Amino acid sequence: MLLFAIWIGFALVAPQTPATQQFVVLKPGTSTRQIASELEHAGAIRSSTAFLLYHYLRGKRTLKAGEYAFEHSASTLDVYNRLARGDVYSHTVVVPEGFNIFDIADALEAAKVCKRDDFLRVAQTDTSLIADIDPEAKTLEGYLFPDTYNISRSQTPRDVAATMVKRFRQNATTIGLNTNVHRTVTLASIVEKETGVKSERPLVAGVFENRLAHHIGLATDPSVIYASLLIGKFDGTIHQSDLALDSPYNTYKNAGLPPGPIANPGRESLKAAMQPTQTDYLYFVANNLGGHNFARTIEEHNHNVALYRQGLAKAGNN
């Protein structure tokens, strides 16, 4: 009995160091016996028997599901307490402003959070997450708020999407977005893709509002790219066939806003869509300096386009 007590004590308090960094994913409902076995197999603890005995002596505390990383020396007691606290390992996933659901799915798979197709399946079908704020929504596009997320692999793709939607709701409440949500988010998504200059966003939104009021097609390239992405056709370059694509998202062929957002806008683009600048501009084009030149007439716009092309040619010769 004395030898057994000494061995148990040693197994519980002596530090154990895994040979290499090990990850153990404990799913909800996993039995304590299986948890102990997986920890021992990963080299995180010395003895599953000692782990189980301590668990019973502690009154069978609840051990939290999640992903745990083990790489440093730690005793079985340390490991047990980590599981009891739920000190799970999380993967940092950055979702920049303007990412669409395909970009986010790629980022999640790269971070080994979930499979790309599994997340897309949720993002493209589970609109119940936003049905109360946007009954028109066909997907979650536009409502997966750009931010930095710490995500555990124990979270399902729907859990991840719900977290991003929750962040959208929080920011929408802060900026006062509570009416015309579908239209505002759709416009904001186009503004987000058209300019990265914060000060320009309300002006770009104003140009689009003017074009809508004058029944002029938006003719925005990001919408064409999105139309091609939806059918798996986009290869990084806009082709003539893309401009002729028969899609409601093709704003070269269809007047008005597309049927839904084409990306996930941040706060500034949402605010710009809510409060666009009052202007008489109808056109804008890049100015080779990171921003845009704006024009009231097609003649002014053609002049700005010529300047832009000259700038490109000059840069190509340098």
N, C-alpha and C positions, 0 to 999 in steps of 0.2 A: 504493500500500500504506500509505503514511504517512497519507494522508487517510482511508483506511478505518479504520485503527487509531484515529485521532483521533475519528472518528464513533462507532465502537463504544464507546470509552471514555466519550464524552459520553452516549451512550444508556444506558450502565450506571450512571453515577454522578450524572448530573444529576437533581435531584428532579423528580417529575412529580405534578401535583395534578389529580385528577378534577374535572370541572365540578360534579358533585353527588355525594353519597354513592352509591357503587356496591356492589352485592353480587354476588359471583361464587360460584356453587356448583359445585364440582369433584367429580364423582361418581367412585367407585372404578373404575379401569380407563381413565380418561380419558388419552389420549396427551399427551405433553409438548408436541407441536406444537399440539394443540387447546387445551391450557392456555394456552400463549403467545398464541394467537390471541384467546382470550376475555379475557385480561388486557389486551391492546392495545385490543380493542374497547371495554372498560369504561373505558379511559383511565387504567388503573393503572400501565402501563409505556409507554415511548416506542416500543419496537421489539420485536416478537416475534422478529425475527432475532437481535438482540443477546441476548435472553433465552435462545434456544436455543443460541447459541454459548457463552454462559457455562455453560449446563447441561452441555454436552459437555466443556468445559474442567475442570469440577469433578468429572468422573468419573460423570456421570449419577446424581446423588444422588436418593433417593426423595422425591418431592413428595407431601405428604399430602392425601388427599381431605378435603373439608369445605366449609363456607361461609366466605368471607372478605369482610370489609368494607373498603372503601377510601374514605377521605375526606380524609386529611391528605397533605401532601407527603411523598413517599418515592422513593428511587432504585430502579432495577430490581434492584440488589443487595439492597436492603432487602426488596423484595417476594419475591425468590427465597428469601432466608433465612427469611422468614416461612412460606412454603410448605414448606420443608424441615423447619422446626421443628413444623409443624402448628399454628400459632398461629391457630386457627379462631375465627370469630365465634360466639357462643352467645346464644340467646334465653333470658331468665330467665322461668320459668313457676312461679308459686306455686300449690301445691295445698293449700288449707286443710284442716284436720281436718273430716271430714263431707262432703267433696265425693264425689259418686258418679261413675260412669263417664261420664255425660252431661255433668256439670259439667267434668270433666277434658278431655273431648273438645272442649268449647266453648273452654276456656282455651288449649288447644294450637292450635286454629284461629285464635283471636284473636292469638296470638303468632306466627302464620305458620310454625309448625313443621310441621304436616301438616293434611290435611283432617279435619274432624270425623268423617265417615262411615268414613274409612280407619282411624282409631284405634278407633272403636266396633266395627268388624268384628273387630279383634284382641282387644279387651277382652271381647267377647261370645262368642268362639269358641276362642281359643288357650289352653286350660287346661293345656296341656303345661308351661307355665312354673311351675305350682304343683301339678302332679299328685302329686308326692312328699309334699307336706305336707297337701294337701286333695284326696284322690281323689274326694270328693263334689261338688266345685266344678263348676258349669256355666258360670261366667264368671270373670273376674278381679276382680269386685267384692269389695271388702274387702281386697285384697292390693296395691293401688296406693298405697303409703304416702304420707301427707301430708307435704310438705316443699317446699323451694325447689330447683328443678332448673335447671341451665344446659344447654340442649339445642341441638344443631346441626341445621340442616335436612338435613344429609346423613344423619342418623339416620332409620331407618325407623320407622313406628309400632310395630312389634314391638320394635325397639331401645329405644324410649322406655318401653314397657310393661315390658320386661325390667329396665330401670334402676330403675323404681319397685318392682317385685317384689323386686329385690335389696335395696333399702332396707328393705322390709318384713322380709325374712329377717334382716337385720342387727339390727333393733330387736326382732324376736321372740326372737332368740337372747339379746340383752341382758337382756330381762325374764323369760326362762325359759319362753316359750310353746312347748311341745313336745308337749303332749297335748291331745286334744279340740279341735284347732285349728279345725275347721269350726264347731263349736258356739260356741266362745269368740269367734271373729271375728264371727259372726252376732249374738250378744248385744251385743258391744262396739259394733257398728255402730248398733244401736238406741239404746244408751246415749248414743253420740256425738251422735245427732240429737235426743235428748230434752233434754239439758242441756249448756250451755256452762260451767257452774260446776264447776271441778275437784273441789272438796271434796264435791260432791253425787254424783259419778259412782258411787262404790262403793255408796251408798245406793240410787240408782236401779236399779243392777244387782241389789241385794238385793230390792227390790220385785218386779222381774220374775221373779227366781228363786222368790219366794213364790207369785206368781200361777201360774207353771208347776207348782209342787208341788201347788197346790190346784186345778189344772185350770181356772183362770179365764183367759179369753182376754186376751191382752196389750192389745188395744184401743189400739194406738199409732198416732197419726196419720201419722208418717213412713213406716210400712209401707204405708199406704193411698196416700200420695203416690207411693211407689216403684212400686206396682202400676199406678197410672195412667201414670207415666212410661214403663213398659215397653211400653205400647200406644199411646204418643204422645198421651194424652188430657189430661194434667194441664195446667191453664191458670193455675196460681198460687193457686187456691182449691179447698178440698175441698168437693165437692157431695154431696148425698145419694146420687147415682148412684155416686160413688166409694166411699162406705161400703158400698154393696150390690154392689160389683164382685166378680165370681166369679174370684178370683185366689188362689193359695196364699200370696201376700204380704199379703193382706188379713187382718190379725189381729183385725179386728172380726167376721169370719165364720168364721175358722179358729183353733182352739185351738193352743197351742204356738208355737214359734219359726217364722218363715218359712223357706222352703227354703234360703236363703242370705243373705249380708250385703246390706244395703240402702244402704250407703255405705262409705267407707274411714275406719276409726277411727284415732286417734292412740294414742300410748303410754299415756296416762292412762286412756282408755276400755278399752284392752286389759287393763291391769292391774286395772281395776275389775271387768271380766268374769271375770278369773281369781280375784280375791279379793273377792267382793261382801260388803257389810256384813251381818252377821247381825242381822235385824230382824223385827218382826212387822207392819210396814207392808204394806198391800196396794194403796194408792192414792197418787197424787200429782197435783197440779195447780199451774200457774203461780201465783205470788203477787204479780205486778205489780211486783216489785222485782228481777227478773232471775233469781230462783231459784224454788223450789217449796215448797208446803206438803204435808206427808205425813200420811196417815191410816191407822188400823187398821180402821175400819168404814166401811160405805157412808154411814152417817149423818154421820160426821165429814167424809168426803169431800164429800158434798153441801153441807155448811156451808162448806167451803173453796172449792168451786166458786162458791157464792153470793158469797163475799167477793171472789173474782176478778172476777166479773161487775160487782159494785158498783164495784170499782176501775176497770174499763174504762169504765163509765158516767160516773164522776167525771172521769176523764181526758178523756173526750169532751166534757164540758161546760166544761172549762177552756180 
